[in-house]
Amino acid sequence: MDRKKFAARYHGQKFNCAQSVLAALSDFTGLDEETALAIAGGFGNGVNCGDMCGAATGAVMAIGMADRFTKPGDIDKKREVSKLTRIFLNEFKERFYYIDCRDLKDTEKGKVPCDDLITGAVEIAEKLLADFKNNSQGR
């Protein structure tokens, strides 16, 4: 399965960046398409105010869903989700230099096309999530 192509297809159908990334990573999250698209609906355009890039937000949601920190006091899960999120964000910033939508879309800073952000976010997240899944099975 080519998740990057799925993500680009969603974006081509006018779904926002967060929706496109979260839906493309559904095999890691267990979310069905409709639920993934609904959850991420308000997160495009930097949560509609230019803050954190929607593609990055969609990937962070997928990371949270993949490890499911849902029980009070489950510090190990909380730490793992936080660690994976930090790794993702660091790699995203290494690749694109910024994390905020307004900076990524700023023509003076070298405007990055949303499709590049979406496929980049999927590529980074799928590697992290595949590694996580493989390491979790050995526990």
C-alpha positions as CSV (number, residue, x, y, z in Angstrom):
1,M,0.0,0.0,0.0
2,D,1.4,3.4,-0.9
3,R,0.2,5.6,1.8
4,K,1.7,8.7,0.2
5,K,-0.5,8.2,-2.9
6,F,-3.6,7.7,-0.7
7,A,-2.8,10.9,1.2
8,A,-2.3,12.9,-2.1
9,R,-5.5,11.4,-3.4
10,Y,-7.5,12.6,-0.4
11,H,-6.0,16.1,-0.7
12,G,-6.9,16.1,-4.4
13,Q,-10.5,15.4,-3.3
14,K,-10.3,18.7,-1.3
15,F,-9.8,17.2,2.1
16,N,-7.5,19.2,4.3
17,C,-3.9,18.3,5.1
18,A,-4.6,16.8,8.5
19,Q,-7.5,14.7,7.1
20,S,-5.3,13.5,4.2
21,V,-2.5,12.3,6.5
22,L,-4.7,10.8,9.2
23,A,-6.8,8.9,6.8
24,A,-3.8,7.6,4.9
25,L,-2.3,6.2,8.1
26,S,-5.5,4.4,9.1
27,D,-4.0,0.9,9.0
28,F,-1.8,2.1,12.0
29,T,-4.6,3.8,13.9
30,G,-7.5,1.4,13.4
31,L,-9.7,4.3,12.4
32,D,-12.1,3.8,9.5
33,E,-11.9,6.4,6.7
34,E,-15.1,8.3,7.7
35,T,-14.0,8.7,11.4
36,A,-10.4,9.7,10.4
37,L,-11.7,12.4,8.1
38,A,-14.2,13.6,10.7
39,I,-11.7,13.8,13.5
40,A,-9.2,15.8,11.5
41,G,-11.8,18.1,9.8
42,G,-11.0,21.2,11.8
43,F,-7.2,20.8,11.8
44,G,-6.4,22.1,8.3
45,N,-4.6,25.4,7.7
46,G,-2.8,25.2,11.0
47,V,-6.0,24.6,13.0
48,N,-7.5,27.3,10.8
49,C,-5.3,30.0,12.3
50,G,-1.9,29.4,10.7
51,D,-0.4,27.5,13.7
52,M,1.0,23.9,13.5
53,C,0.8,22.5,10.0
54,G,-2.2,20.2,9.3
55,A,0.0,17.5,7.8
56,A,2.1,17.4,10.9
57,T,-1.1,17.5,13.1
58,G,-2.6,14.5,11.2
59,A,0.6,12.6,11.8
60,V,0.7,13.4,15.5
61,M,-2.9,12.2,15.8
62,A,-1.9,9.0,14.1
63,I,1.0,8.5,16.5
64,G,-1.4,9.0,19.4
65,M,-3.9,6.5,18.0
66,A,-1.2,3.9,17.3
67,D,0.0,3.8,20.9
68,R,-3.3,4.7,22.5
69,F,-2.4,6.4,25.8
70,T,-5.9,6.0,27.3
71,K,-5.5,4.8,30.8
72,P,-4.8,7.2,33.7
73,G,-1.4,6.6,35.2
74,D,0.0,4.7,32.1
75,I,3.2,6.6,32.2
76,D,5.0,4.2,29.8
77,K,2.4,4.8,27.1
78,K,2.5,8.6,27.7
79,R,6.3,8.6,27.4
80,E,6.2,6.6,24.2
81,V,3.7,8.8,22.5
82,S,5.6,11.9,23.6
83,K,8.9,10.4,22.3
84,L,7.5,9.4,19.0
85,T,5.9,12.8,18.6
86,R,9.1,14.6,19.4
87,I,11.0,12.4,16.9
88,F,8.4,13.1,14.2
89,L,8.4,16.8,14.8
90,N,12.2,17.0,14.7
91,E,12.3,15.1,11.5
92,F,9.5,17.2,10.0
93,K,11.4,20.4,10.9
94,E,14.7,19.0,9.6
95,R,13.0,18.4,6.2
96,F,10.8,21.5,6.0
97,Y,12.5,23.9,8.4
98,Y,9.3,25.1,10.0
99,I,6.3,23.5,11.7
100,D,3.7,26.4,11.5
101,C,1.5,26.6,8.5
102,R,2.0,30.4,8.2
103,D,5.8,29.9,8.0
104,L,5.5,27.0,5.5
105,K,3.2,29.0,3.3
106,D,5.2,32.2,3.5
107,T,6.6,33.1,0.0
108,E,9.6,34.9,1.5
109,K,10.6,31.8,3.4
110,G,10.3,29.5,0.4
111,K,6.6,28.4,0.3
112,V,6.2,24.6,0.5
113,P,3.3,23.0,-1.4
114,C,0.8,21.2,0.8
115,D,1.2,18.0,-1.3
116,D,4.9,17.9,-0.3
117,L,4.1,18.5,3.3
118,I,1.4,15.8,3.2
119,T,3.6,13.1,1.6
120,G,6.6,14.1,3.7
121,A,4.5,13.8,6.9
122,V,3.2,10.4,5.8
123,E,6.7,9.2,4.9
124,I,8.2,10.2,8.3
125,A,5.2,8.9,10.3
126,E,4.9,5.6,8.5
127,K,8.5,4.8,9.2
128,L,8.2,5.7,12.9
129,L,4.9,3.8,13.2
130,A,6.2,0.7,11.4
131,D,9.3,0.6,13.6
132,F,7.1,1.1,16.7
133,K,4.8,-1.7,15.6
134,N,7.7,-4.0,15.0
135,N,9.3,-3.2,18.3
136,S,6.0,-3.5,20.2
137,Q,5.3,-7.0,18.9
138,G,8.5,-8.2,20.6
139,R,7.5,-6.9,24.1
